[in-house]
Amino acid sequence: MAKKPTWVIEKERARRAAAAETVWLFGLHAVRDALENPLREKLRLVVTRNAADRLAPAIAAAGIEPEISDPRRFAAPLDPDSVHQGAALEVKPLDWGKLGEVCDPGRGPALTVLLDRVTDPHNVGAILRSAEVFGARAVIAPHRHSAPETGALAKTASGALERQPYLRVPNLARTMEELKGMGYTLLGLDGEAGQTLGEGLAGLGAAPVGLVLGAEGPGLRELTRKTCDGLVRIPAAGGFGSLNVSNAAAVALYAAAQEQAQALGR
């Protein structure tokens, strides 16, 4: 029997690892939203008596049997610094489907966010919240060097993780090319760019837009920059001014959503 190529072996290993992966969500809000999400595969619920009372309707709807735990010796395997509020839920990561289905621009205004090496779960959680508010189709990040689905991310997202597609892809540049093939214009945020965000969005109307943001400090990688259709900056009023990546994403999403809404007469 011919030996399998290394890339095939690695792909199969990654698939098996993904199938075995589980995530512990914690905090009343994050756990409640996950319990109420029919798409979320729920494995184990650990709660204090008080949390069980507060989550009773969601627990009943999910049909899961809770494990009642002493708050002084909370049974879920969480980081000691996790503010769990007496509730933790072990789940499988969500499967949102294929990029072409989630980001299909044929279903009205299409807006996506792409993250290049943004690894802080608190930033990604906040970006998911903004993406949900402004109607983004997805937040997209590479498998490597990005924030995975974790309890900290879910808690910061304040429920958005259960509703806002978060796609982690093998190769960000290839995904960007795929989006461009679907008709998206990709604008990379760069503080040194020659044109402003407003100038970059002007004239695009209701066309599909992808907003590409890099990690604070390093910014966008060179290949990511080259793959963008254009680079734009958020203008600052003073001589010095910068936003962290989650705030920059919120501003950019608002501007892009407004441009699309105006083009559609909304």
SEMI-492024 format. One record per residue (C-alpha): x, y, z; residue number from 1. Coordinates in pm, 1 decimal. Each point is the difference from the previous one (the first is absolute). Layout:
N
<rec x="X" y="Y" z="Z" i="NUM"/>
...
END
This chain:
266
<rec x="0.0" y="0.0" z="0.0" i="1"/>
<rec x="138.2" y="340.9" z="-99.3" i="2"/>
<rec x="93.8" y="225.0" z="285.3" i="3"/>
<rec x="-225.1" y="303.6" z="44.2" i="4"/>
<rec x="159.5" y="339.6" z="-73.6" i="5"/>
<rec x="94.9" y="202.7" z="305.4" i="6"/>
<rec x="-257.8" y="269.4" z="-77.4" i="7"/>
<rec x="-278.6" y="-259.6" z="-7.8" i="8"/>
<rec x="111.2" y="-143.5" z="334.5" i="9"/>
<rec x="13.2" y="347.4" z="156.1" i="10"/>
<rec x="-344.3" y="88.8" z="-136.5" i="11"/>
<rec x="-151.7" y="-319.6" z="142.5" i="12"/>
<rec x="170.1" y="62.1" z="334.9" i="13"/>
<rec x="-136.5" y="355.0" z="10.0" i="14"/>
<rec x="-350.1" y="-127.1" z="-82.7" i="15"/>
<rec x="13.5" y="-254.5" z="282.9" i="16"/>
<rec x="128.6" y="262.8" z="243.1" i="17"/>
<rec x="-280.4" y="237.6" z="-99.2" i="18"/>
<rec x="-258.8" y="-272.6" z="49.0" i="19"/>
<rec x="131.3" y="-66.9" z="351.2" i="20"/>
<rec x="27.0" y="368.1" z="99.7" i="21"/>
<rec x="-232.2" y="137.9" z="264.1" i="22"/>
<rec x="-35.2" y="345.0" z="155.5" i="23"/>
<rec x="-102.6" y="104.2" z="351.5" i="24"/>
<rec x="-224.8" y="306.1" z="-6.9" i="25"/>
<rec x="-57.0" y="183.1" z="326.9" i="26"/>
<rec x="-200.8" y="286.5" z="142.8" i="27"/>
<rec x="-378.2" y="22.4" z="24.3" i="28"/>
<rec x="-49.8" y="192.6" z="-324.6" i="29"/>
<rec x="228.8" y="-215.2" z="-216.3" i="30"/>
<rec x="-136.5" y="-325.1" z="144.3" i="31"/>
<rec x="-362.4" y="108.7" z="-37.0" i="32"/>
<rec x="48.2" y="97.3" z="-365.3" i="33"/>
<rec x="176.1" y="-328.9" z="-76.5" i="34"/>
<rec x="-273.3" y="-200.8" z="172.1" i="35"/>
<rec x="-260.2" y="179.2" z="-210.4" i="36"/>
<rec x="191.5" y="-53.6" z="-325.6" i="37"/>
<rec x="-138.0" y="-311.0" z="-176.7" i="38"/>
<rec x="310.5" y="-16.0" z="-220.6" i="39"/>
<rec x="233.7" y="-37.2" z="298.5" i="40"/>
<rec x="91.5" y="-356.0" z="103.0" i="41"/>
<rec x="-9.2" y="-0.7" z="379.3" i="42"/>
<rec x="195.1" y="-259.6" z="197.0" i="43"/>
<rec x="15.7" y="86.1" z="371.2" i="44"/>
<rec x="-154.0" y="272.5" z="215.1" i="45"/>
<rec x="145.6" y="86.4" z="340.5" i="46"/>
<rec x="-190.4" y="254.9" z="209.7" i="47"/>
<rec x="-42.0" y="110.9" z="356.5" i="48"/>
<rec x="-347.9" y="-25.6" z="149.5" i="49"/>
<rec x="-49.6" y="375.6" z="-36.9" i="50"/>
<rec x="110.5" y="-0.6" z="-364.9" i="51"/>
<rec x="-223.3" y="-300.2" z="-71.6" i="52"/>
<rec x="-299.1" y="196.5" z="128.5" i="53"/>
<rec x="89.0" y="301.9" z="-213.6" i="54"/>
<rec x="54.3" y="-213.9" z="-310.7" i="55"/>
<rec x="-297.4" y="-230.7" z="58.4" i="56"/>
<rec x="-197.8" y="89.5" z="-318.1" i="57"/>
<rec x="307.5" y="-34.1" z="-223.5" i="58"/>
<rec x="100.7" y="-329.4" z="165.0" i="59"/>
<rec x="-348.0" y="-137.6" z="-50.8" i="60"/>
<rec x="-6.6" y="110.2" z="-364.8" i="61"/>
<rec x="338.9" y="-160.6" z="-66.3" i="62"/>
<rec x="-103.7" y="-328.0" z="158.1" i="63"/>
<rec x="333.1" y="-44.2" z="175.9" i="64"/>
<rec x="42.4" y="-136.5" z="351.3" i="65"/>
<rec x="207.3" y="245.8" z="209.0" i="66"/>
<rec x="266.9" y="-99.9" z="249.6" i="67"/>
<rec x="-49.1" y="201.4" z="317.5" i="68"/>
<rec x="335.0" y="111.8" z="140.5" i="69"/>
<rec x="115.6" y="160.8" z="323.7" i="70"/>
<rec x="102.0" y="359.9" z="-85.4" i="71"/>
<rec x="305.8" y="-35.9" z="225.3" i="72"/>
<rec x="122.4" y="-304.3" z="-195.5" i="73"/>
<rec x="-139.3" y="64.8" z="-345.2" i="74"/>
<rec x="29.7" y="-323.8" z="-198.2" i="75"/>
<rec x="53.9" y="136.3" z="-353.0" i="76"/>
<rec x="365.0" y="-1.9" z="-118.3" i="77"/>
<rec x="34.7" y="376.1" z="-41.4" i="78"/>
<rec x="286.1" y="239.0" z="52.1" i="79"/>
<rec x="-9.8" y="115.8" z="365.9" i="80"/>
<rec x="-33.0" y="361.6" z="-116.5" i="81"/>
<rec x="-309.8" y="-70.4" z="-211.2" i="82"/>
<rec x="-302.5" y="197.9" z="117.4" i="83"/>
<rec x="-242.6" y="-287.2" z="-51.6" i="84"/>
<rec x="-293.7" y="129.2" z="210.5" i="85"/>
<rec x="-76.1" y="-358.5" z="96.8" i="86"/>
<rec x="-64.9" y="-124.8" z="-353.5" i="87"/>
<rec x="216.5" y="-191.5" z="-248.8" i="88"/>
<rec x="-99.3" y="-196.1" z="-309.5" i="89"/>
<rec x="217.2" y="-238.8" z="-201.3" i="90"/>
<rec x="-86.9" y="19.3" z="-370.1" i="91"/>
<rec x="125.2" y="-83.8" z="-347.0" i="92"/>
<rec x="119.0" y="295.1" z="-211.9" i="93"/>
<rec x="-266.3" y="129.7" z="-236.3" i="94"/>
<rec x="8.1" y="-100.2" z="-366.2" i="95"/>
<rec x="-131.1" y="292.1" z="-204.2" i="96"/>
<rec x="44.3" y="-165.3" z="-339.1" i="97"/>
<rec x="199.1" y="93.8" z="-307.3" i="98"/>
<rec x="124.8" y="348.2" z="-83.5" i="99"/>
<rec x="-190.4" y="13.5" z="-329.2" i="100"/>
<rec x="-328.3" y="-69.9" z="175.3" i="101"/>
<rec x="48.7" y="230.4" z="299.7" i="102"/>
<rec x="135.2" y="294.7" z="-199.5" i="103"/>
<rec x="-208.9" y="-41.9" z="-316.0" i="104"/>
<rec x="-54.1" y="359.0" z="-119.9" i="105"/>
<rec x="-323.0" y="-90.8" z="-174.3" i="106"/>
<rec x="-206.8" y="42.9" z="316.4" i="107"/>
<rec x="-4.4" y="378.4" z="39.7" i="108"/>
<rec x="277.2" y="224.0" z="139.2" i="109"/>
<rec x="315.9" y="-200.2" z="66.0" i="110"/>
<rec x="258.4" y="106.4" z="255.0" i="111"/>
<rec x="277.8" y="-209.4" z="154.0" i="112"/>
<rec x="288.4" y="53.6" z="241.0" i="113"/>
<rec x="335.7" y="-172.9" z="-47.5" i="114"/>
<rec x="252.8" y="-14.1" z="284.0" i="115"/>
<rec x="371.3" y="-45.7" z="-64.3" i="116"/>
<rec x="180.4" y="-137.3" z="309.6" i="117"/>
<rec x="-245.0" y="149.5" z="250.6" i="118"/>
<rec x="55.8" y="-239.2" z="289.4" i="119"/>
<rec x="-150.6" y="176.7" z="302.8" i="120"/>
<rec x="-333.3" y="-171.9" z="78.3" i="121"/>
<rec x="-136.2" y="316.4" z="159.2" i="122"/>
<rec x="59.4" y="197.7" z="-321.0" i="123"/>
<rec x="-152.3" y="-273.3" z="-214.6" i="124"/>
<rec x="-298.3" y="-30.0" z="233.9" i="125"/>
<rec x="-61.7" y="373.7" z="-24.5" i="126"/>
<rec x="33.5" y="-14.3" z="-380.8" i="127"/>
<rec x="-259.7" y="-278.0" z="-12.8" i="128"/>
<rec x="-240.2" y="221.3" z="194.4" i="129"/>
<rec x="52.0" y="288.7" z="-242.8" i="130"/>
<rec x="-28.5" y="-232.0" z="-300.2" i="131"/>
<rec x="-336.3" y="-122.2" z="124.9" i="132"/>
<rec x="-125.7" y="354.2" z="65.3" i="133"/>
<rec x="90.2" y="119.2" z="-350.8" i="134"/>
<rec x="-116.3" y="-311.8" z="-182.8" i="135"/>
<rec x="331.0" y="-147.4" z="-116.5" i="136"/>
<rec x="-24.2" y="-336.4" z="-172.3" i="137"/>
<rec x="305.1" y="-134.3" z="183.2" i="138"/>
<rec x="315.0" y="72.4" z="193.3" i="139"/>
<rec x="281.5" y="-193.8" z="-166.0" i="140"/>
<rec x="341.1" y="-90.9" z="143.0" i="141"/>
<rec x="273.1" y="-253.9" z="-79.2" i="142"/>
<rec x="17.4" y="-324.9" z="198.8" i="143"/>
<rec x="349.2" y="86.6" z="116.7" i="144"/>
<rec x="91.2" y="323.8" z="178.5" i="145"/>
<rec x="-359.1" y="91.2" z="82.8" i="146"/>
<rec x="-225.2" y="-17.3" z="303.4" i="147"/>
<rec x="-171.3" y="-339.6" z="21.4" i="148"/>
<rec x="-350.5" y="-47.6" z="134.1" i="149"/>
<rec x="50.1" y="17.9" z="377.9" i="150"/>
<rec x="-193.9" y="86.2" z="311.2" i="151"/>
<rec x="173.5" y="337.6" z="25.5" i="152"/>
<rec x="-91.0" y="84.9" z="-359.8" i="153"/>
<rec x="-360.1" y="-110.0" z="50.0" i="154"/>
<rec x="-36.2" y="204.0" z="319.1" i="155"/>
<rec x="133.3" y="315.3" z="-169.6" i="156"/>
<rec x="-221.5" y="-61.5" z="-302.9" i="157"/>
<rec x="-298.5" y="8.8" z="238.3" i="158"/>
<rec x="-204.6" y="-250.7" z="-197.8" i="159"/>
<rec x="113.3" y="103.9" z="-348.7" i="160"/>
<rec x="211.4" y="-315.6" z="-35.4" i="161"/>
<rec x="-324.8" y="-200.3" z="-18.4" i="162"/>
<rec x="-146.9" y="216.2" z="-276.8" i="163"/>
<rec x="285.7" y="159.8" z="-193.7" i="164"/>
<rec x="192.3" y="-233.4" z="-234.3" i="165"/>
<rec x="366.8" y="-24.6" z="96.2" i="166"/>
<rec x="184.4" y="-183.4" z="-276.6" i="167"/>
<rec x="356.9" y="-117.2" z="51.9" i="168"/>
<rec x="160.4" y="-84.1" z="-332.7" i="169"/>
<rec x="320.7" y="-183.3" z="-97.6" i="170"/>
<rec x="144.1" y="288.3" z="-204.2" i="171"/>
<rec x="-109.7" y="362.5" z="32.3" i="172"/>
<rec x="145.4" y="119.3" z="-333.9" i="173"/>
<rec x="-176.2" y="-276.9" z="-194.0" i="174"/>
<rec x="-323.9" y="80.5" z="179.5" i="175"/>
<rec x="42.3" y="364.8" z="-94.9" i="176"/>
<rec x="42.6" y="-99.4" z="-365.1" i="177"/>
<rec x="-313.4" y="-213.9" z="25.3" i="178"/>
<rec x="-196.5" y="294.6" z="136.9" i="179"/>
<rec x="130.1" y="222.8" z="-278.6" i="180"/>
<rec x="-118.5" y="-262.5" z="-247.3" i="181"/>
<rec x="-344.6" y="29.5" z="159.6" i="182"/>
<rec x="0.0" y="374.6" z="-67.4" i="183"/>
<rec x="128.7" y="135.3" z="330.9" i="184"/>
<rec x="218.8" y="309.4" z="13.0" i="185"/>
<rec x="257.4" y="-48.7" z="276.1" i="186"/>
<rec x="114.8" y="307.2" z="193.4" i="187"/>
<rec x="292.8" y="-40.6" z="237.9" i="188"/>
<rec x="21.0" y="236.6" z="297.2" i="189"/>
<rec x="342.2" y="161.3" z="27.5" i="190"/>
<rec x="78.9" y="312.0" z="202.7" i="191"/>
<rec x="247.2" y="117.0" z="-266.6" i="192"/>
<rec x="-231.6" y="-46.6" z="-299.6" i="193"/>
<rec x="-35.5" y="287.7" z="-242.9" i="194"/>
<rec x="-379.0" y="-5.3" z="-16.1" i="195"/>
<rec x="-253.8" y="10.2" z="279.6" i="196"/>
<rec x="-257.2" y="-264.9" z="72.9" i="197"/>
<rec x="-272.5" y="227.4" z="-136.6" i="198"/>
<rec x="191.7" y="54.8" z="-323.0" i="199"/>
<rec x="57.1" y="-372.2" z="-40.2" i="200"/>
<rec x="-370.6" y="-75.4" z="46.2" i="201"/>
<rec x="-118.4" y="283.8" z="-224.8" i="202"/>
<rec x="-145.8" y="-128.9" z="-322.1" i="203"/>
<rec x="-30.0" y="-359.6" z="116.1" i="204"/>
<rec x="-366.5" y="47.6" z="79.9" i="205"/>
<rec x="-165.3" y="-327.7" z="95.0" i="206"/>
<rec x="281.3" y="-214.6" z="-142.3" i="207"/>
<rec x="139.6" y="-275.7" z="228.2" i="208"/>
<rec x="278.3" y="126.1" z="228.4" i="209"/>
<rec x="260.5" y="-180.7" z="207.6" i="210"/>
<rec x="176.9" y="194.2" z="276.5" i="211"/>
<rec x="346.4" y="-137.3" z="75.8" i="212"/>
<rec x="162.0" y="78.2" z="335.4" i="213"/>
<rec x="337.3" y="-100.9" z="140.9" i="214"/>
<rec x="132.4" y="-45.7" z="349.2" i="215"/>
<rec x="85.0" y="308.8" z="201.7" i="216"/>
<rec x="365.9" y="79.9" z="-50.2" i="217"/>
<rec x="98.5" y="-221.3" z="-295.6" i="218"/>
<rec x="-309.4" y="86.3" z="-202.5" i="219"/>
<rec x="-69.3" y="-181.5" z="-324.8" i="220"/>
<rec x="251.3" y="-249.1" z="-135.5" i="221"/>
<rec x="155.6" y="85.8" z="-336.3" i="222"/>
<rec x="-189.6" y="-267.0" z="-195.2" i="223"/>
<rec x="-325.7" y="108.9" z="163.0" i="224"/>
<rec x="68.0" y="362.0" z="-96.0" i="225"/>
<rec x="75.9" y="-97.3" z="-359.8" i="226"/>
<rec x="-317.4" y="-207.1" z="-24.8" i="227"/>
<rec x="-221.7" y="291.0" z="107.8" i="228"/>
<rec x="-159.0" y="212.0" z="-274.1" i="229"/>
<rec x="98.9" y="312.0" z="192.1" i="230"/>
<rec x="131.0" y="126.9" z="332.1" i="231"/>
<rec x="-191.1" y="256.0" z="206.8" i="232"/>
<rec x="42.5" y="179.8" z="330.5" i="233"/>
<rec x="-237.9" y="128.7" z="263.4" i="234"/>
<rec x="83.0" y="372.4" z="24.1" i="235"/>
<rec x="92.2" y="136.5" z="342.3" i="236"/>
<rec x="-88.1" y="352.2" z="112.5" i="237"/>
<rec x="333.2" y="68.4" z="169.6" i="238"/>
<rec x="362.3" y="-56.0" z="-85.5" i="239"/>
<rec x="-0.2" y="-325.9" z="191.6" i="240"/>
<rec x="-285.8" y="-240.1" z="9.0" i="241"/>
<rec x="-55.2" y="-369.8" z="-34.7" i="242"/>
<rec x="-273.2" y="-251.0" z="76.3" i="243"/>
<rec x="42.1" y="-354.8" z="115.9" i="244"/>
<rec x="-104.2" y="-262.2" z="-253.8" i="245"/>
<rec x="-346.6" y="-61.8" z="145.3" i="246"/>
<rec x="-85.2" y="371.5" z="2.0" i="247"/>
<rec x="139.4" y="41.5" z="-351.4" i="248"/>
<rec x="-216.3" y="-290.6" z="-115.8" i="249"/>
<rec x="-311.1" y="160.2" z="151.5" i="250"/>
<rec x="68.5" y="333.8" z="-172.6" i="251"/>
<rec x="72.2" y="-166.8" z="-334.1" i="252"/>
<rec x="-308.0" y="-222.4" z="20.8" i="253"/>
<rec x="-221.8" y="298.2" z="75.8" i="254"/>
<rec x="141.5" y="199.1" z="-292.6" i="255"/>
<rec x="-34.3" y="-289.7" z="-244.6" i="256"/>
<rec x="-352.0" y="-85.4" z="115.8" i="257"/>
<rec x="-104.4" y="364.6" z="-35.5" i="258"/>
<rec x="142.7" y="17.4" z="-353.4" i="259"/>
<rec x="-194.8" y="-309.7" z="-100.3" i="260"/>
<rec x="-320.4" y="118.4" z="166.6" i="261"/>
<rec x="15.8" y="338.8" z="-173.4" i="262"/>
<rec x="56.9" y="-167.6" z="-336.1" i="263"/>
<rec x="-312.6" y="-208.9" z="56.8" i="264"/>
<rec x="-200.1" y="304.8" z="112.9" i="265"/>
<rec x="-44.2" y="-125.0" z="355.3" i="266"/>
END
